[in-house]
Amino acid sequence: MSGLRYKEKITLVSGGSRGIGKGCVEVFEEEGKHTERDLNSRGPGESCFIYGDVTKEPDIKNIVEKTIEKYGRLDCLINNVGTHPPPHPIDEFSAEDFRKLIDLNVVSYFLFSKYALPYLRLTEGSIINISSLVGNIGQGQAVTYCATKGAITSMTKALAIDESKYNVRVNSISPSNIWTPLFDSYLKTCPESEEVKKGFENNQLLGRFGTIQEIGQACLFLAADATFCTGTELNLSAGAELNYANKNMRPKAS
């Protein structure tokens, strides 16, 4: 995949067929195969979809190897795959729920990085991890999700230290509310969904959701232009972490 600012470079995006991952693929250049056909028809770069279950280590290894087999090199890895469970207090999450979320949201990042790094070291490439603003500021009824995103941010910084000797940069992006199919599906389950949507929009100082294309542009900046950035966490949040929030409107404990 290539753009004018990242010509003849190869980027691997996990979870690239929809949501934030699709936005990254579109900027760098039918779910999966449909995305491949659509992007290839638009140009100027090339897109290739490789299927895999990212909770399975052999599948992750195969995705990296197939990428190298097809293109012969790797310049950037964007770790993006993951999910956000429906809101629940800790009492309603099981240990198994948490373990499965860790496998998807954190261990997949670790394994993609592990198998991609031998090739990224050869090109002095970079890794971009999609984290979340709530990994730093927290979120109600999302204790397991926040824990996984905090882990990604910490892993990014630790890996940046280790890989600096190879001139491989490792950075993360922490978005606030981005309009994705997952967000759309969640809002459809909410009574008074328009009011709920407006509340999410108003979390940002700019009064709107971010777009998947804006995530892609931030990734392109980190991959192509931010050559003196490593271990950096880029808040893509429209100021959601700024100003005072109303913290006293909470139900009494039962």
SETOR-790171 format. One record per residue (C-alpha): x, y, z. Coordinates in pm, whole numbers, plus 50000, padded with zeros to 5 digits. Example, Ala and Ser with C-alpha at 12.3 -4.5 7.8 and 13.67 -1.06 7.14 Angstrom:
2
512304955050780513674989450714
END
This chain:
254
500005000050000501355034149921500555070949909502555100149780504105104250125504735067250173505555055649822506595019449767506235011450136504384981050272502004984550565500274955950746497034965750924495364941051159491584942851146491804962950825488484953250667486234975850874486115004151127489345021651226491454995851043489605002350718490195039550763493925032750798493925010950485492025037150286494455064850375497585043750321496155035650018482514927850107484584927750429488064917150346487944907849978485434935449904487754960850065490654946949862488744950049532487384984349619490734999449714492584983649425490064998049181490625032849326494445031949340497095044549341498445017749574497644981049616495654963349886495714926449974493364909650222494654880050423492154861550643493094850250991491834845451347493934869951547493304851051871495374822351725499154825551713499664803751400497194825851208499044857551308502384842151206500854831750873499494866950805502954882050852504614855050641502064858650360502684896150357506434890750319505874863350061503784886949846505694919649889509164909850005509384936050280507494953150562507774989950655504924995650900502684974851124499434990151245498004970051535494324978551531492194947751586490034947351900486604952452047484774971352320482344950052526478914964152618478954985052938478774965353264479964969753623482764946653734480224923453900478884913553558482234905553394483694870853439487364862053452486864843553124485364874952964488474893853070490894867152947489244865952603489384903852576493064904052672493784878052402492054898952136492964934352244496484929252383498054895452305497314899551933499334932151936502194914352111502204885651860501894907251548504794928151676506874897551760506524882151414506764914951222509824929251396512464907851221511314923850894510734958751035514294959151167515564953750813513704984250682514025005550998510255006850994507695014351262504835000351466501675020151537499405006651809495785018151824495045023352192492275044852343491985076952542490145057652814493305037652881494485069753051491335087353172489115057353248485515050453148482455040253343481385003753322484394994753109486964981853356488154953153135488384974152819490245002452994492704977153136493514963452790494044998152644496265008752932498314977652865498744987252498500025021852587502545007352835503644980152592504235006752327506635026052548508534995052660508874981952304510055016152182512985013652425513964978652311513654985251938515455018851932518765001051875517364989251540515965023751454512455009051466509985034451601507005023551812504155047951877500505046751975497335065851896494675070752164491375081052007488275093252185484895086652021485335075851658482335067751441482635030851352480205002351275480734990351635479615024151771476645024451533475584989551647475854999652013473715030851969470995010551797470554991352123470085023252329466715038452413466725075052306469705067452085469855102551934470215117852280472905092452369474695099552041474625136752112476165130252453479035111152294479525139152040479685164652319482505145452491484775162452236485395200052241484715200251867481255185551931481465155851695482765120751649486115115751484486235096851155488115065451060489865085550790491225109451055492725079351233494295069250904495785103850855497305102651205498825068551126500275081750801501805110850993503475087251241504665063650968505875089050711506605122250880507155117651255510645103651215511825117551551508895102551745509125069751930507345058952247504875086952175501185084952260499175107152026495785117252165493355119051875490555132152089489385167051985490145177352343487935151252513490375149752806490215187552868487905209253081485885198153382483285170753355480175167053566481345141153817478655143854084475705130453884476045094453995473545069754138473815059854501475245025454569472505000154634
END
